[in-house]
Amino acid sequence: MKDKITESEFQEIIRKRSNGEITFSQFLEELSQRGINEYEIEVATGQATYKGVHSEFKTDSQVSLVISDKFNRNKVLEAISNISLPFLAFLKEIAEAGIVTYRVDIPEKKVTYIGIGEESIEEQLKI
């Protein structure tokens, strides 16, 4: 495992995932191998912050969504079950369900969805 990742290495991993060249599982593995152990997505903008022991990277905003002011647990669970949706469609669904951010813990393969009023749902990734 490398302790540091360069901006260009990071951008190449993001590009490969965005173009469908690697699966989500391979994406997480590549990040993990380069010392990135978590990332958080800001649902309203789609901006991601990737964090490692020695590095942190932010992606550009991709959308401008309105987060529902009502947390809807069932709608969140339904959106999570549709995880195969394109990324921006997934963001739209969880925004409508009141999710503000979500955090992916790569070593634990766990996602925490955080909604309005700090309500949260944890999910173990099935990869």
C-alpha positions in Angstrom: 0.0 0.0 0.0 1.2 3.5 -0.8 0.9 6.0 1.9 0.5 9.0 -0.4 -1.5 9.5 -3.6 -0.8 12.3 -6.1 -3.6 14.5 -7.5 -3.1 12.9 -10.9 -3.3 9.3 -9.5 -6.5 10.3 -7.7 -8.0 11.9 -10.8 -7.2 8.8 -12.8 -9.1 6.6 -10.4 -12.1 9.0 -10.4 -12.0 9.1 -14.2 -11.9 5.3 -14.5 -14.9 5.0 -12.2 -16.8 7.8 -13.9 -16.3 6.1 -17.3 -17.4 2.7 -16.0 -13.9 1.2 -16.6 -13.8 -0.2 -13.0 -16.6 -1.4 -10.8 -17.5 0.2 -7.5 -15.7 -2.6 -5.7 -12.5 -2.1 -7.8 -12.9 1.7 -7.1 -12.9 1.2 -3.4 -9.9 -1.2 -3.6 -7.9 1.2 -5.7 -8.6 4.0 -3.2 -7.7 1.8 -0.3 -4.5 0.6 -1.8 -3.4 4.3 -2.2 -4.2 5.2 1.4 -7.7 6.7 1.0 -9.9 5.3 3.8 -13.1 7.3 3.6 -15.0 9.7 1.6 -18.1 11.9 2.2 -20.6 13.1 -0.4 -22.4 16.4 0.0 -25.8 15.4 -1.5 -26.9 19.0 -2.5 -23.9 19.5 -4.7 -22.5 16.0 -5.3 -19.1 17.3 -4.1 -17.0 14.5 -2.6 -14.2 14.8 -0.1 -11.8 11.8 0.0 -9.6 11.4 3.0 -6.5 9.4 3.8 -3.9 9.4 6.4 -1.7 11.7 4.4 -4.0 13.2 1.8 -7.4 14.9 1.2 -9.0 15.6 -2.2 -12.2 17.3 -3.1 -14.1 16.9 -6.3 -16.0 19.6 -8.1 -19.7 20.2 -7.5 -21.8 18.3 -10.0 -25.4 19.3 -9.3 -27.6 21.7 -7.3 -30.2 19.8 -5.5 -32.7 20.8 -2.8 -32.7 18.6 0.3 -36.1 17.8 1.6 -36.7 19.2 5.0 -38.4 16.0 6.1 -36.4 12.8 6.7 -38.2 9.8 5.1 -36.5 6.6 6.3 -38.5 4.3 3.9 -37.7 6.5 0.9 -34.0 6.4 1.9 -34.1 2.6 2.2 -35.8 2.4 -1.2 -33.1 4.6 -2.8 -30.3 2.6 -1.2 -31.9 -0.6 -2.7 -31.6 1.2 -6.1 -27.9 1.8 -5.7 -27.3 0.7 -9.3 -28.9 4.0 -10.4 -26.6 6.5 -12.1 -24.8 8.6 -9.4 -26.7 11.8 -10.0 -30.1 10.0 -10.1 -29.2 8.4 -6.8 -28.3 11.7 -5.3 -31.6 13.2 -6.4 -33.5 10.3 -4.7 -31.7 10.6 -1.4 -32.0 14.4 -1.4 -35.8 14.0 -1.8 -35.7 11.6 1.2 -33.9 14.2 3.4 -30.3 13.0 3.3 -27.7 15.7 3.6 -24.5 13.8 3.4 -23.2 10.2 3.3 -19.9 8.8 4.4 -18.2 5.7 3.1 -15.8 3.9 5.4 -13.7 1.9 3.0 -11.9 -0.5 5.4 -15.2 -1.3 7.1 -17.2 -1.3 3.9 -19.9 0.7 5.6 -22.0 3.7 4.5 -23.6 6.1 6.9 -26.4 8.3 5.5 -27.0 11.4 7.5 -30.2 13.3 7.2 -32.1 16.3 8.3 -32.0 16.5 12.1 -28.9 14.3 12.3 -31.1 11.2 11.7 -28.9 8.4 10.2 -29.0 5.0 8.5 -26.0 2.7 8.4 -25.6 0.1 5.6 -23.0 -2.6 5.2 -21.9 -2.6 1.6 -22.5 -5.9 -0.2 -19.3 -6.1 -2.4 
